[in-house]
């Protein structure tokens, strides 16, 4: 004789739009396909007039609180319930479970039932031992972490590069990422928050999960674990709590590869650079995407040479020291850095070039401080 699985009683009345939004946000941490069935579920837990909706994949957890009336806690199939709510126009949703392990949804003329599981079955991403906490004002999380995220590595052999390193040093918050070919660093001053914090590496998947949820709002970030080696991070923003495991590794001393200021500097307008790169990429090698910068009368020449498709060359007007050394750079990487500068409101890019074999410092307009990119040269 089979034993009936006990499921706690759950009842809630909630606005349909609020529940849909909460499930969509918490569902960002829930994978469509899971070998562990419970990880396809979201937890719904009532408490003091709020409904907490939580989703996890064991590495990341997202919790969203919304207003509701009811009691109890339960786990529901997250994507199925979310997809159904998208088709329901009723303003109010009523959810009620029974002792048979079924949840009934009632909304206007619609009624549906779901198989549910006990809330205690969903494993929490537990945290302990607060190491440090930091409040980033509106837009700063997006500026720091979002700015560096474009160049996160995907190479699993160097797993410690598969994310964004965040540290507080000398009263500044610094985010940096690199894939070994390009590096982006973003820095901002922290008024009144001057103590240094141990560096942490936020995993690539966690960065991509957090950026749209945090948006341009204020974010409180808190590191947990050992004093000198935090292993968990909590981000609270826009009524959402995100928890994630951190990469267990040491980010390399990236400052050693950043060339010192100096050398020849030129400044190129972004629209002109975009046009030139589009021309160059049309004939650049699919393998290398290398473009060559070299001085010419009134500016610099940007050219490609592909034995299969021929050559392309165009002149770029620029300001600064025209007699720069000839150097090769990756056109795709350079186009990405130009788009990132445009998002900051920059009108141009400044290139600081010392010699053909050295990394190139790339900066936005002088009025925009704290944004630095480094691009490794290529043979052309």
C-alpha positions as CSV (number, residue, x, y, z in Angstrom):
1,X,0.0,0.0,0.0
2,X,1.5,3.3,-1.1
3,X,1.9,6.1,1.4
4,X,0.4,9.5,0.5
5,X,3.0,12.2,0.5
6,X,2.2,14.9,2.9
7,X,1.9,18.4,1.5
8,X,1.4,21.5,3.7
9,X,-1.8,23.5,3.3
10,X,-1.5,26.6,1.2
11,X,-3.9,29.4,0.3
12,X,-3.2,32.8,-1.3
13,X,-5.1,35.6,-3.1
14,X,-2.8,37.7,-5.2
15,X,-2.8,40.1,-8.1
16,X,-2.2,38.1,-11.3
17,X,0.2,40.7,-12.8
18,X,2.3,40.7,-9.6
19,X,2.5,36.9,-9.4
20,X,3.4,36.7,-13.1
21,X,6.2,39.3,-12.7
22,X,7.5,37.5,-9.6
23,X,7.5,34.1,-11.2
24,X,9.3,35.6,-14.3
25,X,12.0,37.1,-12.1
26,X,12.5,34.1,-9.8
27,X,12.2,31.8,-12.8
28,X,15.4,33.4,-14.3
29,X,17.3,31.1,-11.9
30,X,15.3,28.0,-12.9
31,X,16.5,25.9,-15.8
32,X,14.0,24.5,-18.2
33,X,15.5,21.0,-18.1
34,X,16.5,19.5,-14.8
35,X,17.7,16.1,-13.7
36,X,16.6,17.0,-10.2
37,X,12.8,17.5,-10.4
38,X,12.4,19.9,-7.5
39,X,14.7,22.4,-9.3
40,X,11.9,22.9,-11.8
41,X,9.7,24.2,-9.1
42,X,9.4,27.6,-7.4
43,X,8.6,28.1,-3.7
44,X,5.6,30.1,-2.7
45,X,5.7,31.1,0.9
46,X,3.2,33.4,2.7
47,X,4.3,35.6,5.6
48,X,2.9,38.9,7.2
49,X,1.0,40.0,4.1
50,X,3.7,39.1,1.6
51,X,4.2,36.2,-0.8
52,X,7.8,35.2,-1.3
53,X,8.5,33.5,-4.7
54,X,11.8,31.7,-4.8
55,X,13.6,29.9,-7.6
56,X,17.1,28.2,-7.6
57,X,19.5,26.1,-9.6
58,X,21.7,25.4,-6.5
59,X,24.3,27.9,-7.7
60,X,22.0,30.9,-7.8
61,X,18.8,31.8,-6.0
62,X,16.3,34.6,-6.7
63,X,13.6,35.6,-4.2
64,X,10.9,38.1,-5.0
65,X,8.3,39.4,-2.5
66,X,4.9,40.7,-3.5
67,X,1.7,41.7,-1.6
68,X,-0.8,38.9,-1.0
69,X,-3.2,37.4,1.5
70,X,-3.1,33.9,2.7
71,X,-1.1,31.3,4.6
72,X,1.3,28.4,4.2
73,X,4.1,27.5,1.8
74,X,4.3,25.2,-1.2
75,X,6.4,24.4,-4.3
76,X,4.8,24.8,-7.8
77,X,6.0,24.0,-11.3
78,X,7.5,27.4,-12.1
79,X,7.4,27.6,-15.9
80,X,4.0,25.9,-16.3
81,X,2.4,28.3,-13.8
82,X,4.2,31.3,-15.4
83,X,3.1,30.4,-18.9
84,X,-0.5,29.9,-17.8
85,X,-0.6,33.3,-16.0
86,X,0.5,35.0,-19.3
87,X,-2.8,33.8,-20.8
88,X,-5.0,34.8,-17.9
89,X,-6.6,38.3,-18.0
90,X,-8.3,38.2,-14.5
91,X,-7.0,40.7,-12.1
92,X,-7.0,38.4,-9.0
93,X,-5.7,34.9,-8.7
94,X,-6.8,32.5,-5.9
95,X,-4.5,29.5,-5.1
96,X,-5.6,26.7,-2.8
97,X,-3.9,23.3,-2.1
98,X,-5.5,20.1,-0.9
99,X,-4.2,17.2,1.1
100,X,-3.8,15.2,-2.2
101,X,-0.9,17.2,-3.3
102,X,-2.8,19.3,-5.8
103,X,-3.0,23.1,-6.2
104,X,-6.1,24.7,-7.7
105,X,-5.9,28.0,-9.5
106,X,-9.0,30.1,-9.9
107,X,-9.1,33.3,-11.9
108,X,-12.4,34.6,-13.3
109,X,-13.8,31.9,-15.6
110,X,-10.5,29.9,-15.5
111,X,-9.7,27.0,-13.2
112,X,-6.6,24.8,-13.4
113,X,-4.9,22.3,-11.1
114,X,-1.2,21.6,-10.6
115,X,0.8,18.9,-8.9
116,X,2.8,20.5,-6.0
117,X,5.6,19.5,-3.7
118,X,6.3,20.5,0.0
119,X,8.1,23.8,0.3
120,X,10.8,22.2,2.5
121,X,11.9,20.1,-0.5
122,X,13.4,23.1,-2.3
123,X,17.0,23.4,-1.1
124,X,17.9,26.9,0.0
125,X,21.2,28.6,-0.9
126,X,22.3,29.0,2.7
127,X,24.6,31.8,3.9
128,X,26.6,32.4,7.1
129,X,29.3,34.7,8.5
130,X,28.9,38.1,7.0
131,X,32.3,39.4,5.7
132,X,31.4,42.8,4.2
133,X,28.5,44.8,2.9
134,X,28.3,47.7,0.5
135,X,25.6,49.9,-0.9
136,X,26.0,51.0,-4.5
137,X,23.9,54.1,-5.5
138,X,21.5,54.1,-8.5
139,X,23.2,52.9,-11.7
140,X,26.5,52.0,-10.1
141,X,26.1,48.3,-10.2
142,X,25.1,48.4,-13.8
143,X,28.1,50.7,-14.6
144,X,30.6,48.6,-12.7
145,X,29.6,45.0,-13.3
146,X,27.7,45.6,-16.5
147,X,30.6,47.5,-18.0
148,X,33.1,44.8,-17.3
149,X,30.7,41.9,-18.2
150,X,31.2,42.3,-22.0
151,X,34.7,40.7,-21.8
152,X,34.2,37.9,-19.3
153,X,36.0,34.7,-20.4
154,X,34.2,31.5,-21.5
155,X,37.3,29.4,-21.4
156,X,36.7,26.8,-18.7
157,X,40.4,25.9,-18.2
158,X,40.9,29.4,-16.7
159,X,37.8,29.2,-14.7
160,X,38.8,32.2,-12.5
161,X,38.3,34.5,-15.5
162,X,34.7,33.3,-16.0
163,X,33.2,36.2,-14.2
164,X,33.7,39.8,-12.9
165,X,36.1,40.6,-10.1
166,X,34.8,43.2,-7.7
167,X,36.9,44.8,-5.0
168,X,37.0,47.9,-2.8
169,X,40.4,49.6,-2.6
170,X,41.4,53.0,-1.4
171,X,37.8,54.2,-1.2
172,X,36.9,53.0,-4.7
173,X,34.8,50.2,-6.0
174,X,36.5,48.5,-8.9
175,X,35.1,45.9,-11.3
176,X,37.3,44.2,-13.9
177,X,37.0,41.3,-16.3
178,X,39.3,39.9,-19.0
179,X,39.4,37.0,-21.4
180,X,43.2,37.3,-22.0
181,X,42.8,39.3,-25.2
182,X,41.0,42.3,-23.8
183,X,40.4,43.8,-20.4
184,X,37.8,46.2,-19.1
185,X,38.1,48.0,-15.7
186,X,35.4,50.3,-14.2
187,X,36.0,52.4,-11.1
188,X,33.8,54.6,-9.0
189,X,34.4,56.6,-5.8
190,X,32.6,55.5,-2.7
191,X,31.7,58.5,-0.5
192,X,32.1,57.6,3.2
193,X,32.9,53.9,2.5
194,X,36.6,53.7,2.6
195,X,37.6,50.4,4.2
196,X,39.0,47.8,1.7
197,X,37.1,44.7,1.0
198,X,38.4,41.3,-0.1
199,X,38.1,40.8,-3.8
200,X,35.4,38.4,-5.0
201,X,34.7,36.9,-8.4
202,X,31.0,36.9,-9.4
203,X,30.4,34.0,-11.9
204,X,29.4,34.7,-15.4
205,X,25.9,33.2,-15.1
206,X,25.3,35.1,-11.9
207,X,26.3,38.4,-13.6
208,X,23.9,37.8,-16.5
209,X,21.2,36.9,-14.1
210,X,21.6,39.9,-11.8
211,X,22.1,42.7,-14.4
212,X,18.5,42.8,-15.7
213,X,17.1,42.3,-12.3
214,X,19.1,45.1,-10.7
215,X,18.7,47.4,-13.7
216,X,19.7,51.0,-13.0
217,X,18.6,50.9,-9.4
218,X,20.5,51.0,-6.0
219,X,22.0,47.7,-4.9
220,X,23.1,46.4,-1.6
221,X,25.8,43.7,-2.0
222,X,26.9,41.5,0.9
223,X,29.7,38.9,0.9
224,X,29.5,35.8,3.2
225,X,32.0,33.1,4.2
226,X,35.6,33.2,5.4
227,X,37.1,36.6,6.2
228,X,39.7,36.5,3.5
229,X,37.8,34.3,1.1
230,X,34.1,34.9,0.8
231,X,32.2,32.2,-1.0
232,X,28.6,33.6,-1.3
233,X,27.2,36.9,-2.4
234,X,23.8,38.4,-1.8
235,X,22.5,41.3,-3.9
236,X,19.3,43.1,-2.9
237,X,17.7,45.6,-5.3
238,X,14.3,46.5,-6.5
239,X,12.6,44.3,-3.9
240,X,14.5,41.3,-5.3
241,X,17.1,39.2,-3.4
242,X,19.7,37.4,-5.4
243,X,22.1,34.9,-3.9
244,X,25.0,33.2,-5.7
245,X,28.0,31.1,-5.1
246,X,31.3,32.9,-5.9
247,X,34.1,31.5,-8.0
248,X,36.6,29.8,-5.7
249,X,39.8,31.1,-7.1
250,X,42.2,34.0,-7.3
251,X,41.8,36.6,-10.0
252,X,45.2,37.5,-11.5
253,X,47.0,40.7,-10.8
254,X,45.4,42.5,-13.7
255,X,47.2,45.8,-13.0
256,X,50.5,44.3,-14.2
257,X,49.2,44.0,-17.8
258,X,47.7,47.6,-17.9
259,X,50.3,49.7,-19.7
260,X,51.4,52.9,-18.0
261,X,50.0,56.1,-19.4
262,X,52.1,57.7,-22.1
263,X,53.1,57.1,-25.6
264,X,51.3,58.4,-28.7
265,X,47.6,59.3,-28.1
266,X,45.0,59.7,-30.8
267,X,41.3,60.3,-30.5
268,X,38.8,59.0,-33.1
269,X,35.1,59.9,-33.4
270,X,32.9,56.9,-32.7
271,X,30.8,57.2,-35.9
272,X,33.9,57.4,-38.1
273,X,35.5,54.5,-36.3
274,X,32.3,52.4,-36.7
275,X,32.2,53.1,-40.4
276,X,35.8,52.2,-40.9
277,X,35.5,49.0,-38.9
278,X,32.4,47.9,-40.9
279,X,34.5,48.3,-44.0
280,X,37.4,46.5,-42.6
281,X,35.4,43.6,-41.2
282,X,33.8,43.0,-44.6
283,X,37.2,41.6,-45.9
284,X,38.9,40.7,-42.7
285,X,39.9,37.1,-42.2
286,X,37.3,35.0,-40.4
287,X,40.0,33.5,-38.4
288,X,41.8,36.6,-37.2
289,X,39.6,39.7,-37.8
290,X,42.8,41.7,-37.7
291,X,42.9,45.3,-38.7
292,X,46.0,47.5,-39.0
293,X,46.3,51.1,-37.7
294,X,49.1,53.1,-39.3
295,X,49.8,56.8,-39.6
296,X,48.9,58.6,-42.8
297,X,48.5,62.2,-43.9
298,X,45.8,63.9,-41.8
299,X,45.0,60.9,-39.7
300,X,45.5,57.2,-39.5
301,X,44.8,54.5,-42.0
302,X,42.8,51.5,-41.1
303,X,43.3,48.5,-43.4
304,X,42.9,44.7,-43.8
305,X,44.6,42.3,-46.0
306,X,42.9,39.0,-46.8
307,X,44.6,36.8,-49.5
308,X,41.2,35.4,-50.4
309,X,39.1,38.6,-50.6
310,X,41.7,41.3,-51.2
311,X,42.5,44.4,-49.3
312,X,40.5,47.3,-47.8
313,X,41.9,50.6,-46.5
314,X,40.2,53.8,-45.3
315,X,41.5,57.0,-43.7
316,X,40.3,58.1,-40.2
317,X,40.5,61.7,-39.2
318,X,41.8,62.0,-35.7
319,X,43.2,64.3,-33.1
320,X,46.5,64.0,-31.3
321,X,49.9,62.6,-32.1
322,X,49.4,61.4,-35.7
323,X,52.8,59.7,-35.7
324,X,51.6,56.6,-33.9
325,X,53.4,53.2,-34.4
326,X,51.7,50.9,-36.8
327,X,49.8,48.2,-34.9
328,X,47.2,45.5,-35.4
329,X,44.0,45.0,-33.4
330,X,41.0,42.7,-33.5
331,X,38.2,44.4,-35.3
332,X,35.4,42.6,-33.5
333,X,36.8,43.4,-30.1
334,X,37.4,47.0,-31.0
335,X,33.8,47.4,-32.3
336,X,32.6,46.0,-28.9
337,X,34.7,48.5,-27.0
338,X,33.3,51.3,-29.2
339,X,29.7,50.3,-28.5
340,X,30.4,50.2,-24.7
341,X,31.9,53.7,-24.9
342,X,28.8,54.9,-26.7
343,X,26.6,53.5,-23.9
344,X,28.6,55.7,-21.5
345,X,27.8,58.8,-23.6
346,X,31.3,59.1,-25.1
347,X,31.6,60.7,-28.5
348,X,35.0,59.1,-29.3
349,X,37.7,56.7,-28.3
350,X,41.2,57.6,-27.2
351,X,44.1,55.2,-28.1
352,X,47.3,55.3,-26.2
353,X,49.9,53.3,-28.2
354,X,53.5,52.8,-27.1
355,X,54.9,50.3,-29.6
356,X,53.4,47.5,-31.8
357,X,54.0,44.7,-29.4
358,X,52.5,46.4,-26.3
359,X,48.9,46.4,-25.1
360,X,46.8,49.4,-26.1
361,X,45.1,51.6,-23.5
362,X,41.7,52.6,-24.8
363,X,39.7,55.3,-23.1
364,X,36.4,57.2,-23.6
365,X,36.1,61.0,-23.7
366,X,38.3,62.7,-21.0
367,X,35.2,63.9,-19.2
368,X,34.2,60.2,-18.5
369,X,36.5,59.0,-15.7
370,X,36.9,55.5,-14.3
371,X,36.4,53.6,-17.6
372,X,39.5,51.8,-18.9
373,X,40.0,49.2,-21.6
374,X,43.1,47.3,-22.7
375,X,43.4,45.5,-26.0
376,X,46.2,43.1,-26.9
377,X,47.8,43.8,-30.3
378,X,47.7,41.3,-33.2
379,X,50.1,40.5,-36.0
380,X,49.1,41.8,-39.4
